[in-house]
Amino acid sequence: MSPPFERVLVANRGEIAIRVMRTLRDLGISPIAIYSEADRHALHVRMADAAVCVGPEASSKSYLVMDAVLDAARRSGAQAIHPGYGFLSENATFARKVAEAGLTWIGPPPKAIEVMGDKLTARRTVEAAGVPVVPGLSEPVTDPQAALAFAEKIGFPVMVKASAGGGGKGMRLVKGPAEFVGAVDAARREAAGAFGDDAVYVEKFIVEPHHVEIQVLCDDHGNAVWVGERECSAQRRHQKVVEECPSPFITQATREAMGEVAVAAARACDYRGAGTVEFLVGGDQGFYFLEMNTRLQVEHPVTEMVYGVDLVEEQIKIAAGQPMGVRQETLIPRGHALECRLYAEDPETFLPSPGRITGLEWPTGPGVRVDAGVDVHSTVPMSYDPMVAKLCTWGSDRAQAIRRMHRALDETRVLGITTNRALHHRILRHPDFIAGRYDTGLLATPLPAARKADGEWRDTLLAAAAIARHEAEVAKQRQRDVQPATASGWRIAGRNRGLK
């Protein structure tokens, strides 16, 4: 069967751009990259068949400029655009512009993005479809005193949450009446700064909640399935750090009920493609709709490892109008998978650690997958998300997956910058994590003391040799990159053909 597209532009950078490109190649589709001036020599650019510069380093002047991205698609001859996650992936205006330009949007319909992009609209939509929601307001707070009375009625603690956006921005936990009005004001200011929308609402805070999400797939042929769940409760300041599939906490009955509800939520907004319905789950296994992410999730690899499904391939098939390649009855979980997000940041202070990578070794062996956005030639800029890779392990059971993750972390060497590798070791050694009984408060409690990871003594010995090797390789790369431009504006850079 011929591929659904000849060329697809990947409107992203780093590990997710590379992840999408690999599936494109598997399908016989030519991947096209975009890049900012800061990413001119980035790994995702070198892995593409062609690359187009879309602007200077600041994402607001490059990766987020819709017209520049669309122009890159036109110049490169792409028939479709895959947005990855972040940047323009959940921008309904951009999705419409892609269609208006005669291109295929590898994502959900713009209307579904709009419905689920506003938490209050999403809440009303799924509630009408019978999806359980956390007790709370279904309209923005206009009168703080009236909202306070409502909060007292449902009982403290409550959460004040921004209606737009996500990632923990514009969110405040309020434990009592005295701090309520101040929390509303603070959440409004933060929401306005982050999303350009200061609307906030109030909902009941679920004590000791688990954050569990359901992967869904929907196509244009009436098919809708749920592809298991992911436990995402290991978070710091509402940002996920470690994810796993399946959840060690929920029961099979809860799993099946959540899956059915997630499909109902997706159908309620006429969803198409891959999406994730997120829930808060209480200690009594009661679950409540949190939000729906209308894109591929960072943590999607653990689902792929357990269910044997290439979610990016399914996205592409669905966008091309084909039926998805899976059915509910064929989705049988196998084993257990973990993902650790490796960031360029100090594991104690959590401050970013940008810079040039001078030495690099990734783990290999049974049950290990690395989705990396860098190699030894790379520089981690200050301007973008500091994630450098996702380390994933699979085991026949959870214990084996955890042991393999410790091995993978021990085998990982990233020299020249500081990473949070040590933090992951400490999380995996936490008694509550080992027992599978942790909730979203896991990282709010003291972690086991840091210890020198096995093999860490080799880092110092490797550093000097790695720096010298890196300098030599960079010099060779620069010689390859300095090629005269052709009359058509194409340049040759190693295996990559780029558009200036």
C-alpha positions, 0 to 999 in steps of 0.5 A: 500500500502506498503511503498516505502522504509523500512529505509531512512537515513536523512543526516542532523540535527536539525529541518529539520531532525526531519521534514523529520523523521515525514513524514517517520514515517507517511509512515511507514518508519524507520528513521535513523539519523546521528550525529556529536560528538557535537550532540550525545544527540541531539533531532533528534538523539533521535527521530530516530530508529537508529543513526550513528556518522559520525565524530567530531563537525566540519561539514567539518569533519562530516556532509559534509564527503560523505564517512562517510554518505554513510557508515552510510547508509550501516551500518544502512541498509537504502535503500535511503538518504534524504539530507534535505537542506544545507550540501550535499543537493545540491551536485551533486557529492554526489547525484551520489555517492548515486546512485553508492552505490545502494541507492536512492537519494531523490532529483533531478538528479545530472545534474539538480543540476549542471545546476541550481547550477551555476547561469550563466549556470542556466541563459542561460538554462532558458533564452533558455526556454523563462523564463524572466531574469534580464538584465545582463551578461551571462558570467563571468567577465574577464575584469573589464573595459569591464564589467564596460562599460556594466554596464553603458550601462544597467544603475546603480545601478547594482549587482555584483554576485558570479556565484556559491553558494548563501546566499548573499555571493559574492554579491555587490550592486554597485550604480555608476561607481566609486565603480564598479571595487572595488566591483568586486574585493571584490565579487571575494575574498568573492566568492573564500573564500565561494565557491572555485570559484571566478567567478562573473557576473553583472546584473541590480539591480531591484529597490525596488524588491520583492523576490517571489518564486514558489514551483514546483514538477516534477515526472518521469511520465511527471507531473510538477506542481507549488504549489503556491508562497511564499513572502520572502522579509523580509530579513536581508543581503539577509537572509530570516527572515519571509516568507508568502504564498500567497504573499500579493503583486502580482496579480492573473495574475502575480501569474499564469504567474510566475507559468507557467514560473517556470514549464518551468524552471524546465522542461528546466533542466529535473527536478525531485522532489521538487524545488523552482524557485526564482524571483525578482518582480518589482513594475510594477509586472514585474518578472525576474528569480533569481535562482532555489534551487534544494532542499526543502526550509526552508520555505516550511511549509507555502506552506503545510499549505495553499495547504494541501500538504506534500512536503516531502511525494511527494519527497519520492514518486517521488524518488521511481518512483511513480507519484506525488499525486497532479495535478494542478487542485487540488491545491487550496489555502486556507487561509494564512500562516506565518513563523518566523525563531527563531534563537539563536541570539541577536535581536539587535546585531544579534550576535549568542547566543549558549548555553544550553536551560534551559527551553522551552515552545512552542505555541499551539492552532488553526492554529499553527505549530512548526518545532523545532530542540531542546527540554529542553535537548538541547545545541545549538552549535556554529558550526552550523546554529543557527536556533532553530525552525520555528514558523508557523501560519495559518489563514483564512486570512492574518490578522488572521495569523498575530494575531496568530503569535503574540500569538505564539511568546508570548507563546514561551519561550526559556530560557538559550539562547537569541533568536530573538523573539522580532525582529519578533514582531517588523517586524509584527508591521511594518506598511508596513508589516501590509499593505503587501506593503513591499519589500526587503528593509524592514529591512533596515529601522528603525523598530517600537520600541521594547516593552515588549511582552505580558506574557514576565514577566513570563520568570524570574519566570519560569527561576529558576524552569526550570533550576532545572527541566532541571538539574534533567531531564539531570541527568535521561537522562545521566543514560539512555544513559550509557548503555553497548555496545553490541557485534554488536556495537549497543547501546540502548539509551531510544527509540533510537538504535544507531550505534557507 
